[in-house]
Amino acid sequence: MEEKILELLSEEYPEIDFTASEELVDDGILDSLTITGIIALLTMEFGIMIPYEEIIEENFNSVAGLARMVEKLQA
């Protein structure tokens, strides 16, 4: 799952190195507009709805966090 998400993010946001940090939000690498785009991308790609309560730093600080969130929402 992590590899697929990293591939999608790298295609959509080639200017961002998603492997450079495990604190993408905390380090200011991801801003609110980018997070909104990531939510839309994951929603379309995986057919999930990301509820407001899942939009937290823990889920968006790393590709691993995104993968855990997607897997949880697919279950």
All heavy atoms as a GROMACS GRO file, in nm:
protein
  589
    1MET      N    1   0.082  -0.120   0.000
    1MET     CA    2   0.000   0.000   0.000
    1MET      C    3   0.087   0.127   0.000
    1MET      O    4   0.058   0.221  -0.072
    1MET     CB    5  -0.093  -0.001   0.121
    1MET     CG    6  -0.182   0.121   0.133
    1MET     SD    7  -0.303   0.146   0.002
    1MET     CE    8  -0.417   0.014   0.036
    2GLU      N    9   0.193   0.125   0.081
    2GLU     CA   10   0.281   0.243   0.087
    2GLU      C   11   0.341   0.274  -0.049
    2GLU      O   12   0.347   0.390  -0.089
    2GLU     CB   13   0.392   0.222   0.190
    2GLU     CG   14   0.346   0.237   0.332
    2GLU     CD   15   0.460   0.228   0.431
    2GLU    OE1   16   0.564   0.292   0.409
    2GLU    OE2   17   0.444   0.154   0.531
    3GLU      N   18   0.385   0.170  -0.120
    3GLU     CA   19   0.447   0.192  -0.251
    3GLU      C   20   0.348   0.254  -0.349
    3GLU      O   21   0.384   0.345  -0.425
    3GLU     CB   22   0.501   0.060  -0.307
    3GLU     CG   23   0.624   0.011  -0.235
    3GLU     CD   24   0.675  -0.121  -0.291
    3GLU    OE1   25   0.646  -0.152  -0.408
    3GLU    OE2   26   0.743  -0.192  -0.217
    4LYS      N   27   0.225   0.205  -0.349
    4LYS     CA   28   0.122   0.258  -0.439
    4LYS      C   29   0.092   0.404  -0.407
    4LYS      O   30   0.082   0.488  -0.496
    4LYS     CB   31  -0.006   0.173  -0.426
    4LYS     CG   32  -0.123   0.222  -0.507
    4LYS     CD   33  -0.096   0.212  -0.654
    4LYS     CE   34  -0.222   0.247  -0.733
    4LYS     NZ   35  -0.197   0.265  -0.875
    5ILE      N   36   0.080   0.436  -0.279
    5ILE     CA   37   0.052   0.574  -0.239
    5ILE      C   38   0.169   0.664  -0.275
    5ILE      O   39   0.151   0.774  -0.327
    5ILE     CB   40   0.017   0.581  -0.089
    5ILE    CG1   41  -0.120   0.515  -0.066
    5ILE    CG2   42   0.016   0.725  -0.039
    5ILE    CD1   43  -0.162   0.503   0.078
    6LEU      N   44   0.291   0.617  -0.250
    6LEU     CA   45   0.409   0.697  -0.284
    6LEU      C   46   0.414   0.723  -0.434
    6LEU      O   47   0.444   0.834  -0.478
    6LEU     CB   48   0.537   0.627  -0.236
    6LEU     CG   49   0.667   0.702  -0.264
    6LEU    CD1   50   0.666   0.841  -0.201
    6LEU    CD2   51   0.785   0.621  -0.214
    7GLU      N   52   0.382   0.623  -0.514
    7GLU     CA   53   0.381   0.638  -0.659
    7GLU      C   54   0.278   0.743  -0.702
    7GLU      O   55   0.307   0.832  -0.782
    7GLU     CB   56   0.349   0.503  -0.724
    7GLU     CG   57   0.342   0.506  -0.875
    7GLU     CD   58   0.304   0.370  -0.933
    7GLU    OE1   59   0.344   0.266  -0.877
    7GLU    OE2   60   0.230   0.370  -1.033
    8LEU      N   61   0.158   0.734  -0.647
    8LEU     CA   62   0.052   0.831  -0.679
    8LEU      C   63   0.092   0.973  -0.640
    8LEU      O   64   0.076   1.068  -0.718
    8LEU     CB   65  -0.077   0.794  -0.605
    8LEU     CG   66  -0.151   0.672  -0.651
    8LEU    CD1   67  -0.260   0.635  -0.550
    8LEU    CD2   68  -0.213   0.695  -0.788
    9LEU      N   69   0.144   0.988  -0.519
    9LEU     CA   70   0.183   1.120  -0.471
    9LEU      C   71   0.298   1.178  -0.551
    9LEU      O   72   0.300   1.298  -0.582
    9LEU     CB   73   0.221   1.113  -0.322
    9LEU     CG   74   0.108   1.079  -0.226
    9LEU    CD1   75   0.162   1.063  -0.085
    9LEU    CD2   76  -0.003   1.183  -0.231
   10SER      N   77   0.394   1.095  -0.587
   10SER     CA   78   0.509   1.141  -0.664
   10SER      C   79   0.468   1.187  -0.804
   10SER      O   80   0.526   1.281  -0.858
   10SER     CB   81   0.614   1.031  -0.674
   10SER     OG   82   0.664   1.000  -0.545
   11GLU      N   83   0.369   1.120  -0.862
   11GLU     CA   84   0.318   1.162  -0.994
   11GLU      C   85   0.243   1.294  -0.983
   11GLU      O   86   0.259   1.382  -1.067
   11GLU     CB   87   0.225   1.055  -1.051
   11GLU     CG   88   0.297   0.930  -1.098
   11GLU     CD   89   0.201   0.821  -1.143
   11GLU    OE1   90   0.080   0.850  -1.167
   11GLU    OE2   91   0.246   0.706  -1.156
   12GLU      N   92   0.161   1.307  -0.881
   12GLU     CA   93   0.077   1.425  -0.864
   12GLU      C   94   0.155   1.547  -0.814
   12GLU      O   95   0.126   1.660  -0.851
   12GLU     CB   96  -0.038   1.393  -0.768
   12GLU     CG   97  -0.144   1.498  -0.759
   12GLU     CD   98  -0.232   1.508  -0.883
   12GLU    OE1   99  -0.242   1.409  -0.959
   12GLU    OE2  100  -0.291   1.616  -0.903
   13TYR      N  101   0.254   1.522  -0.728
   13TYR     CA  102   0.332   1.630  -0.667
   13TYR      C  103   0.482   1.601  -0.684
   13TYR      O  104   0.551   1.573  -0.586
   13TYR     CB  105   0.297   1.643  -0.518
   13TYR     CG  106   0.151   1.669  -0.493
   13TYR    CD1  107   0.065   1.565  -0.459
   13TYR    CD2  108   0.098   1.797  -0.506
   13TYR    CE1  109  -0.070   1.589  -0.437
   13TYR    CE2  110  -0.037   1.821  -0.485
   13TYR     CZ  111  -0.120   1.717  -0.451
   13TYR     OH  112  -0.254   1.741  -0.430
   14PRO      N  113   0.535   1.611  -0.806
   14PRO     CA  114   0.676   1.576  -0.829
   14PRO      C  115   0.775   1.669  -0.757
   14PRO      O  116   0.890   1.631  -0.734
   14PRO     CB  117   0.691   1.587  -0.981
   14PRO     CG  118   0.578   1.674  -1.025
   14PRO     CD  119   0.467   1.652  -0.927
   15GLU      N  120   0.729   1.785  -0.717
   15GLU     CA  121   0.816   1.881  -0.648
   15GLU      C  122   0.836   1.848  -0.500
   15GLU      O  123   0.921   1.907  -0.434
   15GLU     CB  124   0.761   2.023  -0.663
   15GLU     CG  125   0.633   2.051  -0.584
   15GLU     CD  126   0.503   2.001  -0.648
   15GLU    OE1  127   0.507   1.933  -0.753
   15GLU    OE2  128   0.397   2.030  -0.591
   16ILE      N  129   0.759   1.754  -0.448
   16ILE     CA  130   0.767   1.718  -0.307
   16ILE      C  131   0.834   1.583  -0.290
   16ILE      O  132   0.796   1.486  -0.356
   16ILE     CB  133   0.627   1.714  -0.242
   16ILE    CG1  134   0.559   1.850  -0.251
   16ILE    CG2  135   0.636   1.668  -0.095
   16ILE    CD1  136   0.414   1.852  -0.204
   17ASP      N  137   0.934   1.576  -0.203
   17ASP     CA  138   0.999   1.449  -0.170
   17ASP      C  139   0.928   1.392  -0.048
   17ASP      O  140   0.955   1.432   0.065
   17ASP     CB  141   1.148   1.470  -0.143
   17ASP     CG  142   1.220   1.339  -0.113
   17ASP    OD1  143   1.155   1.233  -0.108
   17ASP    OD2  144   1.342   1.344  -0.094
   18PHE      N  145   0.838   1.298  -0.072
   18PHE     CA  146   0.757   1.241   0.036
   18PHE      C  147   0.836   1.147   0.126
   18PHE      O  148   0.788   1.107   0.230
   18PHE     CB  149   0.635   1.170  -0.022
   18PHE     CG  150   0.531   1.265  -0.074
   18PHE    CD1  151   0.531   1.303  -0.207
   18PHE    CD2  152   0.436   1.318   0.010
   18PHE    CE1  153   0.437   1.392  -0.256
   18PHE    CE2  154   0.341   1.408  -0.037
   18PHE     CZ  155   0.341   1.445  -0.171
   19THR      N  156   0.959   1.114   0.085
   19THR     CA  157   1.043   1.026   0.167
   19THR      C  158   1.143   1.106   0.250
   19THR      O  159   1.217   1.047   0.328
   19THR     CB  160   1.118   0.925   0.079
   19THR    OG1  161   1.204   0.996  -0.012
   19THR    CG2  162   1.021   0.838   0.000
   20ALA      N  163   1.146   1.237   0.235
   20ALA     CA  164   1.245   1.320   0.301
   20ALA      C  165   1.219   1.337   0.451
   20ALA      O  166   1.310   1.371   0.526
   20ALA     CB  167   1.252   1.458   0.236
   21SER      N  168   1.095   1.314   0.492
   21SER     CA  169   1.059   1.341   0.631
   21SER      C  170   0.949   1.248   0.676
   21SER      O  171   0.866   1.204   0.597
   21SER     CB  172   1.013   1.486   0.644
   21SER     OG  173   0.963   1.512   0.772
   22GLU      N  174   0.949   1.218   0.804
   22GLU     CA  175   0.840   1.144   0.866
   22GLU      C  176   0.745   1.241   0.937
   22GLU      O  177   0.658   1.200   1.013
   22GLU     CB  178   0.896   1.041   0.966
   22GLU     CG  179   0.967   0.926   0.901
   22GLU     CD  180   0.873   0.833   0.825
   22GLU    OE1  181   0.770   0.792   0.880
   22GLU    OE2  182   0.904   0.802   0.708
   23GLU      N  183   0.766   1.370   0.914
   23GLU     CA  184   0.683   1.474   0.973
   23GLU      C  185   0.650   1.578   0.865
   23GLU      O  186   0.683   1.696   0.879
   23GLU     CB  187   0.753   1.537   1.092
   23GLU     CG  188   0.776   1.437   1.204
   23GLU     CD  189   0.837   1.498   1.328
   23GLU    OE1  190   0.883   1.614   1.324
   23GLU    OE2  191   0.837   1.430   1.432
   24LEU      N  192   0.585   1.532   0.760
   24LEU     CA  193   0.557   1.618   0.644
   24LEU      C  194   0.474   1.740   0.681
   24LEU      O  195   0.499   1.849   0.629
   24LEU     CB  196   0.487   1.537   0.535
   24LEU     CG  197   0.569   1.423   0.474
   24LEU    CD1  198   0.480   1.333   0.389
   24LEU    CD2  199   0.684   1.478   0.391
   25VAL      N  200   0.378   1.724   0.769
   25VAL     CA  201   0.295   1.837   0.811
   25VAL      C  202   0.372   1.923   0.910
   25VAL      O  203   0.381   2.045   0.895
   25VAL     CB  204   0.162   1.788   0.873
   25VAL    CG1  205   0.080   1.905   0.926
   25VAL    CG2  206   0.080   1.709   0.771
   26ASP      N  207   0.428   1.859   1.011
   26ASP     CA  208   0.500   1.933   1.116
   26ASP      C  209   0.618   2.011   1.061
   26ASP      O  210   0.650   2.119   1.112
   26ASP     CB  211   0.548   1.837   1.224
   26ASP     CG  212   0.433   1.771   1.300
   26ASP    OD1  213   0.323   1.830   1.304
   26ASP    OD2  214   0.452   1.662   1.355
   27ASP      N  215   0.684   1.958   0.957
   27ASP     CA  216   0.800   2.027   0.898
   27ASP      C  217   0.759   2.132   0.795
   27ASP      O  218   0.844   2.197   0.736
   27ASP     CB  219   0.894   1.925   0.831
   27ASP     CG  220   0.969   1.840   0.933
   27ASP    OD1  221   0.971   1.876   1.052
   27ASP    OD2  222   1.026   1.736   0.893
   28GLY      N  223   0.630   2.146   0.770
   28GLY     CA  224   0.581   2.247   0.676
   28GLY      C  225   0.596   2.207   0.530
   28GLY      O  226   0.583   2.291   0.441
   29ILE      N  227   0.622   2.080   0.504
   29ILE     CA  228   0.636   2.032   0.367
   29ILE      C  229   0.499   2.026   0.300
   29ILE      O  230   0.486   2.058   0.181
   29ILE     CB  231   0.707   1.895   0.364
   29ILE    CG1  232   0.850   1.911   0.418
   29ILE    CG2  233   0.708   1.835   0.224
   29ILE    CD1  234   0.923   1.781   0.445
   30LEU      N  235   0.397   1.986   0.375
   30LEU     CA  236   0.260   1.982   0.324
   30LEU      C  237   0.181   2.098   0.383
   30LEU      O  238   0.179   2.117   0.503
   30LEU     CB  239   0.191   1.850   0.361
   30LEU     CG  240   0.252   1.722   0.309
   30LEU    CD1  241   0.166   1.603   0.350
   30LEU    CD2  242   0.270   1.725   0.158
   31ASP      N  243   0.114   2.173   0.295
   31ASP     CA  244   0.026   2.280   0.342
   31ASP      C  245  -0.119   2.234   0.326
   31ASP      O  246  -0.146   2.125   0.276
   31ASP     CB  247   0.054   2.410   0.268
   31ASP     CG  248   0.034   2.399   0.117
   31ASP    OD1  249  -0.032   2.304   0.070
   31ASP    OD2  250   0.085   2.487   0.045
   32SER      N  251  -0.211   2.317   0.367
   32SER     CA  252  -0.352   2.278   0.366
   32SER      C  253  -0.404   2.250   0.226
   32SER      O  254  -0.486   2.159   0.206
   32SER     CB  255  -0.438   2.384   0.435
   32SER     OG  256  -0.424   2.508   0.370
   33LEU      N  257  -0.357   2.325   0.128
   33LEU     CA  258  -0.402   2.303  -0.009
   33LEU      C  259  -0.352   2.168  -0.062
   33LEU      O  260  -0.428   2.094  -0.126
   33LEU     CB  261  -0.352   2.417  -0.099
   33LEU     CG  262  -0.404   2.417  -0.242
   33LEU    CD1  263  -0.556   2.422  -0.244
   33LEU    CD2  264  -0.347   2.535  -0.318
   34THR      N  265  -0.228   2.134  -0.031
   34THR     CA  266  -0.174   2.005  -0.073
   34THR      C  267  -0.246   1.891  -0.002
   34THR      O  268  -0.278   1.789  -0.065
   34THR     CB  269  -0.022   1.999  -0.044
   34THR    OG1  270   0.042   2.111  -0.105
   34THR    CG2  271   0.039   1.871  -0.100
   35ILE      N  272  -0.275   1.908   0.124
   35ILE     CA  273  -0.348   1.804   0.198
   35ILE      C  274  -0.486   1.783   0.137
   35ILE      O  275  -0.531   1.669   0.121
   35ILE     CB  276  -0.357   1.839   0.348
   35ILE    CG1  277  -0.217   1.828   0.411
   35ILE    CG2  278  -0.456   1.749   0.420
   35ILE    CD1  279  -0.208   1.880   0.552
   36THR      N  280  -0.552   1.891   0.099
   36THR     CA  281  -0.683   1.880   0.034
   36THR      C  282  -0.671   1.802  -0.097
   36THR      O  283  -0.755   1.717  -0.126
   36THR     CB  284  -0.742   2.020   0.008
   36THR    OG1  285  -0.752   2.089   0.133
   36THR    CG2  286  -0.878   2.012  -0.057
   37GLY      N  287  -0.567   1.829  -0.173
   37GLY     CA  288  -0.543   1.755  -0.297
   37GLY      C  289  -0.516   1.608  -0.273
   37GLY      O  290  -0.563   1.521  -0.348
   38ILE      N  291  -0.440   1.578  -0.168
   38ILE     CA  292  -0.410   1.438  -0.133
   38ILE      C  293  -0.539   1.366  -0.094
   38ILE      O  294  -0.561   1.251  -0.133
   38ILE     CB  295  -0.304   1.431  -0.021
   38ILE    CG1  296  -0.168   1.477  -0.074
   38ILE    CG2  297  -0.296   1.290   0.037
   38ILE    CD1  298  -0.062   1.496   0.032
   39ILE      N  299  -0.624   1.433  -0.019
   39ILE     CA  300  -0.752   1.374   0.019
   39ILE      C  301  -0.833   1.339  -0.106
   39ILE      O  302  -0.888   1.229  -0.118
   39ILE     CB  303  -0.830   1.468   0.113
   39ILE    CG1  304  -0.761   1.478   0.248
   39ILE    CG2  305  -0.976   1.423   0.128
   39ILE    CD1  306  -0.812   1.589   0.337
   40ALA      N  307  -0.840   1.432  -0.200
   40ALA     CA  308  -0.915   1.407  -0.324
   40ALA      C  309  -0.854   1.292  -0.403
   40ALA      O  310  -0.925   1.205  -0.454
   40ALA     CB  311  -0.918   1.534  -0.409
   41LEU      N  312  -0.722   1.289  -0.412
   41LEU     CA  313  -0.652   1.183  -0.485
   41LEU      C  314  -0.679   1.046  -0.424
   41LEU      O  315  -0.714   0.951  -0.495
   41LEU     CB  316  -0.501   1.213  -0.485
   41LEU     CG  317  -0.410   1.115  -0.556
   41LEU    CD1  318  -0.435   1.119  -0.706
   41LEU    CD2  319  -0.265   1.148  -0.526
   42LEU      N  320  -0.666   1.036  -0.294
   42LEU     CA  321  -0.689   0.907  -0.226
   42LEU      C  322  -0.835   0.865  -0.233
   42LEU      O  323  -0.865   0.746  -0.249
   42LEU     CB  324  -0.643   0.915  -0.080
   42LEU     CG  325  -0.494   0.939  -0.057
   42LEU    CD1  326  -0.464   0.952   0.091
   42LEU    CD2  327  -0.410   0.830  -0.120
   43THR      N  328  -0.924   0.960  -0.224
   43THR     CA  329  -1.067   0.931  -0.234
   43THR      C  330  -1.100   0.871  -0.369
   43THR      O  331  -1.169   0.769  -0.378
   43THR     CB  332  -1.149   1.059  -0.210
   43THR    OG1  333  -1.124   1.106  -0.077
   43THR    CG2  334  -1.298   1.035  -0.227
   44MET      N  335  -1.049   0.932  -0.476
   44MET     CA  336  -1.077   0.882  -0.610
   44MET      C  337  -1.006   0.750  -0.638
   44MET      O  338  -1.066   0.658  -0.695
   44MET     CB  339  -1.036   0.987  -0.714
   44MET     CG  340  -1.126   1.108  -0.714
   44MET     SD  341  -1.093   1.225  -0.848
   44MET     CE  342  -0.920   1.260  -0.826
   45GLU      N  343  -0.882   0.739  -0.599
   45GLU     CA  344  -0.803   0.620  -0.630
   45GLU      C  345  -0.850   0.496  -0.556
   45GLU      O  346  -0.854   0.387  -0.612
   45GLU     CB  347  -0.655   0.646  -0.599
   45GLU     CG  348  -0.564   0.532  -0.633
   45GLU     CD  349  -0.553   0.501  -0.781
   45GLU    OE1  350  -0.567   0.594  -0.864
   45GLU    OE2  351  -0.530   0.384  -0.815
   46PHE      N  352  -0.885   0.512  -0.429
   46PHE     CA  353  -0.918   0.397  -0.346
   46PHE      C  354  -1.067   0.384  -0.315
   46PHE      O  355  -1.108   0.291  -0.246
   46PHE     CB  356  -0.837   0.401  -0.216
   46PHE     CG  357  -0.690   0.389  -0.240
   46PHE    CD1  358  -0.607   0.499  -0.231
   46PHE    CD2  359  -0.633   0.267  -0.274
   46PHE    CE1  360  -0.470   0.489  -0.254
   46PHE    CE2  361  -0.497   0.256  -0.298
   46PHE     CZ  362  -0.416   0.366  -0.288
   47GLY      N  363  -1.148   0.476  -0.366
   47GLY     CA  364  -1.292   0.467  -0.345
   47GLY      C  365  -1.334   0.475  -0.199
   47GLY      O  366  -1.424   0.405  -0.155
   48ILE      N  367  -1.265   0.561  -0.125
   48ILE     CA  368  -1.294   0.577   0.018
   48ILE      C  369  -1.342   0.719   0.044
   48ILE      O  370  -1.320   0.809  -0.037
   48ILE     CB  371  -1.169   0.549   0.106
   48ILE    CG1  372  -1.054   0.641   0.067
   48ILE    CG2  373  -1.129   0.403   0.097
   48ILE    CD1  374  -0.933   0.634   0.156
   49MET      N  375  -1.405   0.736   0.157
   49MET     CA  376  -1.439   0.869   0.206
   49MET      C  377  -1.352   0.892   0.330
   49MET      O  378  -1.346   0.806   0.418
   49MET     CB  379  -1.586   0.878   0.244
   49MET     CG  380  -1.681   0.869   0.125
   49MET     SD  381  -1.659   1.000   0.002
   49MET     CE  382  -1.695   1.146   0.096
   50ILE      N  383  -1.286   1.005   0.334
   50ILE     CA  384  -1.199   1.036   0.448
   50ILE      C  385  -1.276   1.132   0.538
   50ILE      O  386  -1.292   1.250   0.504
   50ILE     CB  387  -1.065   1.096   0.402
   50ILE    CG1  388  -0.992   0.996   0.311
   50ILE    CG2  389  -0.980   1.133   0.523
   50ILE    CD1  390  -0.865   1.047   0.250
   51PRO      N  391  -1.324   1.083   0.652
   51PRO     CA  392  -1.400   1.170   0.742
   51PRO      C  393  -1.311   1.276   0.806
   51PRO      O  394  -1.190   1.259   0.819
   51PRO     CB  395  -1.456   1.074   0.847
   51PRO     CG  396  -1.379   0.950   0.836
   51PRO     CD  397  -1.314   0.946   0.700
   52TYR      N  398  -1.374   1.385   0.845
   52TYR     CA  399  -1.302   1.498   0.904
   52TYR      C  400  -1.212   1.456   1.019
   52TYR      O  401  -1.099   1.504   1.031
   52TYR     CB  402  -1.404   1.603   0.950
   52TYR     CG  403  -1.342   1.724   1.012
   52TYR    CD1  404  -1.281   1.821   0.934
   52TYR    CD2  405  -1.340   1.741   1.151
   52TYR    CE1  406  -1.221   1.932   0.991
   52TYR    CE2  407  -1.281   1.851   1.209
   52TYR     CZ  408  -1.221   1.947   1.128
   52TYR     OH  409  -1.161   2.055   1.186
   53GLU      N  410  -1.259   1.364   1.102
   53GLU     CA  411  -1.182   1.325   1.220
   53GLU      C  412  -1.054   1.248   1.185
   53GLU      O  413  -0.967   1.231   1.269
   53GLU     CB  414  -1.266   1.246   1.321
   53GLU     CG  415  -1.332   1.123   1.266
   53GLU     CD  416  -1.471   1.148   1.208
   53GLU    OE1  417  -1.516   1.264   1.200
   53GLU    OE2  418  -1.534   1.049   1.169
   54GLU      N  419  -1.041   1.204   1.060
   54GLU     CA  420  -0.918   1.136   1.016
   54GLU      C  421  -0.814   1.233   0.961
   54GLU      O  422  -0.701   1.196   0.933
   54GLU     CB  423  -0.950   1.030   0.910
   54GLU     CG  424  -1.030   0.912   0.963
   54GLU     CD  425  -0.953   0.828   1.063
   54GLU    OE1  426  -0.829   0.823   1.058
   54GLU    OE2  427  -1.019   0.766   1.150
   55ILE      N  428  -0.852   1.359   0.943
   55ILE     CA  429  -0.761   1.459   0.888
   55ILE      C  430  -0.680   1.519   1.002
   55ILE      O  431  -0.706   1.629   1.051
   55ILE     CB  432  -0.838   1.566   0.808
   55ILE    CG1  433  -0.922   1.497   0.700
   55ILE    CG2  434  -0.740   1.665   0.744
   55ILE    CD1  435  -1.018   1.588   0.629
   56ILE      N  436  -0.583   1.439   1.046
   56ILE     CA  437  -0.496   1.477   1.158
   56ILE      C  438  -0.352   1.458   1.116
   56ILE      O  439  -0.322   1.384   1.022
   56ILE     CB  440  -0.528   1.393   1.284
   56ILE    CG1  441  -0.516   1.243   1.255
   56ILE    CG2  442  -0.667   1.427   1.338
   56ILE    CD1  443  -0.532   1.154   1.376
   57GLU      N  444  -0.262   1.526   1.186
   57GLU     CA  445  -0.120   1.521   1.152
   57GLU      C  446  -0.067   1.378   1.147
   57GLU      O  447   0.009   1.343   1.057
   57GLU     CB  448  -0.038   1.603   1.251
   57GLU     CG  449  -0.062   1.751   1.239
   57GLU     CD  450   0.009   1.831   1.347
   57GLU    OE1  451   0.085   1.773   1.427
   57GLU    OE2  452  -0.012   1.953   1.350
   58GLU      N  453  -0.107   1.296   1.241
   58GLU     CA  454  -0.058   1.158   1.248
   58GLU      C  455  -0.081   1.084   1.116
   58GLU      O  456   0.004   1.006   1.074
   58GLU     CB  457  -0.131   1.086   1.362
   58GLU     CG  458  -0.093   0.941   1.377
   58GLU     CD  459  -0.174   0.873   1.486
   58GLU    OE1  460  -0.215   0.939   1.582
   58GLU    OE2  461  -0.194   0.751   1.474
   59ASN      N  462  -0.194   1.109   1.051
   59ASN     CA  463  -0.225   1.040   0.926
   59ASN      C  464  -0.156   1.100   0.805
   59ASN      O  465  -0.141   1.032   0.704
   59ASN     CB  466  -0.377   1.039   0.903
   59ASN     CG  467  -0.449   0.949   1.000
   59ASN    OD1  468  -0.391   0.858   1.057
   59ASN    ND2  469  -0.576   0.975   1.020
   60PHE      N  470  -0.115   1.226   0.812
   60PHE     CA  471  -0.059   1.294   0.696
   60PHE      C  472   0.089   1.327   0.710
   60PHE      O  473   0.148   1.384   0.618
   60PHE     CB  474  -0.140   1.422   0.667
   60PHE     CG  475  -0.274   1.391   0.607
   60PHE    CD1  476  -0.382   1.359   0.688
   60PHE    CD2  477  -0.293   1.392   0.471
   60PHE    CE1  478  -0.506   1.328   0.634
   60PHE    CE2  479  -0.416   1.361   0.415
   60PHE     CZ  480  -0.522   1.329   0.496
   61ASN      N  481   0.152   1.291   0.820
   61ASN     CA  482   0.294   1.322   0.840
   61ASN      C  483   0.387   1.234   0.758
   61ASN      O  484   0.503   1.268   0.738
   61ASN     CB  485   0.332   1.312   0.989
   61ASN     CG  486   0.334   1.447   1.057
   61ASN    OD1  487   0.350   1.550   0.993
   61ASN    ND2  488   0.317   1.447   1.186
   62SER      N  489   0.337   1.120   0.710
   62SER     CA  490   0.423   1.028   0.634
   62SER      C  491   0.340   0.943   0.539
   62SER      O  492   0.218   0.932   0.555
   62SER     CB  493   0.501   0.937   0.729
   62SER     OG  494   0.411   0.850   0.796
   63VAL      N  495   0.406   0.884   0.443
   63VAL     CA  496   0.340   0.791   0.352
   63VAL      C  497   0.287   0.672   0.432
   63VAL      O  498   0.178   0.622   0.406
   63VAL     CB  499   0.436   0.747   0.239
   63VAL    CG1  500   0.372   0.638   0.154
   63VAL    CG2  501   0.476   0.866   0.153
   64ALA      N  502   0.362   0.628   0.532
   64ALA     CA  503   0.317   0.517   0.616
   64ALA      C  504   0.187   0.552   0.688
   64ALA      O  505   0.096   0.470   0.697
   64ALA     CB  506   0.425   0.479   0.717
   65GLY      N  507   0.177   0.673   0.737
   65GLY     CA  508   0.055   0.718   0.804
   65GLY      C  509  -0.063   0.721   0.708
   65GLY      O  510  -0.174   0.681   0.743
   66LEU      N  511  -0.039   0.768   0.587
   66LEU     CA  512  -0.144   0.769   0.485
   66LEU      C  513  -0.189   0.627   0.454
   66LEU      O  514  -0.308   0.599   0.441
   66LEU     CB  515  -0.096   0.838   0.359
   66LEU     CG  516  -0.078   0.990   0.367
   66LEU    CD1  517  -0.001   1.042   0.248
   66LEU    CD2  518  -0.214   1.058   0.378
   67ALA      N  519  -0.093   0.535   0.440
   67ALA     CA  520  -0.125   0.395   0.409
   67ALA      C  521  -0.208   0.332   0.520
   67ALA      O  522  -0.307   0.263   0.493
   67ALA     CB  523   0.004   0.316   0.385
   68ARG      N  524  -0.171   0.357   0.645
   68ARG     CA  525  -0.249   0.304   0.757
   68ARG      C  526  -0.392   0.356   0.755
   68ARG      O  527  -0.487   0.282   0.777
   68ARG     CB  528  -0.182   0.339   0.890
   68ARG     CG  529  -0.063   0.253   0.925
   68ARG     CD  530  -0.017   0.275   1.069
   68ARG     NE  531   0.018   0.415   1.097
   68ARG     CZ  532   0.138   0.468   1.076
   68ARG    NH1  533   0.237   0.392   1.029
   68ARG    NH2  534   0.162   0.594   1.106
   69MET      N  535  -0.406   0.485   0.726
   69MET     CA  536  -0.538   0.545   0.724
   69MET      C  537  -0.623   0.484   0.611
   69MET      O  538  -0.738   0.447   0.632
   69MET     CB  539  -0.529   0.696   0.704
   69MET     CG  540  -0.664   0.766   0.695
   69MET     SD  541  -0.650   0.942   0.658
   69MET     CE  542  -0.586   0.938   0.489
   70VAL      N  543  -0.565   0.472   0.492
   70VAL     CA  544  -0.639   0.415   0.379
   70VAL      C  545  -0.680   0.272   0.408
   70VAL      O  546  -0.795   0.233   0.385
   70VAL     CB  547  -0.556   0.425   0.249
   70VAL    CG1  548  -0.620   0.343   0.137
   70VAL    CG2  549  -0.539   0.570   0.206
   71GLU      N  550  -0.588   0.193   0.460
   71GLU     CA  551  -0.619   0.053   0.491
   71GLU      C  552  -0.731   0.044   0.595
   71GLU      O  553  -0.821  -0.040   0.584
   71GLU     CB  554  -0.494  -0.020   0.540
   71GLU     CG  555  -0.395  -0.045   0.429
   71GLU     CD  556  -0.260  -0.098   0.476
   71GLU    OE1  557  -0.232  -0.092   0.597
   71GLU    OE2  558  -0.185  -0.143   0.389
   72LYS      N  559  -0.727   0.131   0.694
   72LYS     CA  560  -0.831   0.131   0.797
   72LYS      C  561  -0.966   0.167   0.737
   72LYS      O  562  -1.068   0.105   0.768
   72LYS     CB  563  -0.794   0.232   0.907
   72LYS     CG  564  -0.895   0.243   1.019
   72LYS     CD  565  -0.841   0.331   1.129
   72LYS     CE  566  -0.921   0.458   1.136
   72LYS     NZ  567  -0.880   0.548   1.243
   73LEU      N  568  -0.968   0.265   0.647
   73LEU     CA  569  -1.094   0.310   0.589
   73LEU      C  570  -1.148   0.212   0.485
   73LEU      O  571  -1.268   0.211   0.458
   73LEU     CB  572  -1.076   0.449   0.526
   73LEU     CG  573  -1.048   0.561   0.626
   73LEU    CD1  574  -1.014   0.689   0.553
   73LEU    CD2  575  -1.166   0.581   0.720
   74GLN      N  576  -1.062   0.129   0.430
   74GLN     CA  577  -1.108   0.028   0.335
   74GLN      C  578  -1.167  -0.093   0.406
   74GLN      O  579  -1.241  -0.170   0.344
   74GLN     CB  580  -0.993  -0.019   0.246
   74GLN     CG  581  -0.952   0.080   0.140
   74GLN     CD  582  -0.839   0.028   0.053
   74GLN    OE1  583  -0.748  -0.038   0.101
   74GLN    NE2  584  -0.847   0.059  -0.074
   75ALA      N  585  -1.135  -0.112   0.532
   75ALA     CA  586  -1.181  -0.231   0.605
   75ALA      C  587  -1.329  -0.227   0.634
   75ALA      O  588  -1.392  -0.128   0.640
   75ALA     CB  589  -1.103  -0.244   0.734
   0.00000   0.00000   0.00000
